Amino acid sequence: MSELLKAVEPPVNPNIPQLRPGDGVSVHVKIKEGNRERVQEFKGTVLFVHENGANSTFTVRRLASNGIGVERTFLMRSPRLEKVVVDRHSKVRRARLYFLRGRTGKSARLKQKF
C-alpha cells in the first residue's frame, strides 16, 4: 500500500529552500490570465510552516497599500511555484508569528539574524 501512495505523491519542488518562521521571502508564482501565463512576485514574512508530507504549506504575510495586511498560503510541492528566494533570516522565539497580525510600523519589525 505504501508503494501505491508513493506513486501518487507529488514530487518535491527543488526550487524551494528550507524555510523557517520569520524569514523574509520572495515567492515567484505562475499566474494564468486567459491564455497567457506570467510570473508574479509575492514578498513578505513567513508566519508559519506547516510540515505534513505532501500537504506541507507555508504562509507569507505582507503589507499592501494603505497598511492592509495580505496573507497567502502556498503548497510546498506545488508546480505553480517557480522559485522561492530567502532575502533575510530573522530572530524569532515562536513557531507561529500570529502576533504580527495586530502590529503595524516599527513594532511589526523583526530583528535580523546574521
Long-range contacts (C-beta under 8 A, 24 or more apart in sequence): 9-53, 9-54, 10-54, 10-77, 10-79, 11-77, 12-76, 12-77, 13-76, 13-77, 13-78, 13-79, 13-81, 15-81, 15-82, 15-83, 15-84, 16-76, 16-81, 16-83, 16-84, 17-84, 17-86, 19-46, 19-49, 19-58, 19-84, 19-86, 20-46, 20-49, 20-89, 20-92, 21-46, 21-47, 21-48, 21-49, 21-92, 21-94, 21-95, 21-96, 21-97, 22-46, 22-89, 22-90, 22-91, 22-92, 22-97, 22-110, 22-113, 23-86, 23-87, 23-88, 23-89, 23-90, 24-86, 24-87, 24-88, 24-89, 24-90, 25-60, 25-84, 25-85, 25-86, 25-87, 26-84, 26-85, 26-87, 27-60, 27-72, 27-74, 27-81, 27-84, 28-81, 28-82, 28-83, 28-84, 28-85, 29-74, 29-80, 29-81, 29-82, 30-80, 30-81, 30-82, 39-82, 42-72, 43-87, 44-70, 44-72, 45-90, 45-97, 45-100, 45-110, 46-97, 47-71, 47-96, 47-97, 47-98, 47-100, 48-95, 48-96, 48-97, 48-98, 61-100, 61-101, 63-104, 63-108, 67-104, 69-101, 88-112, 89-113
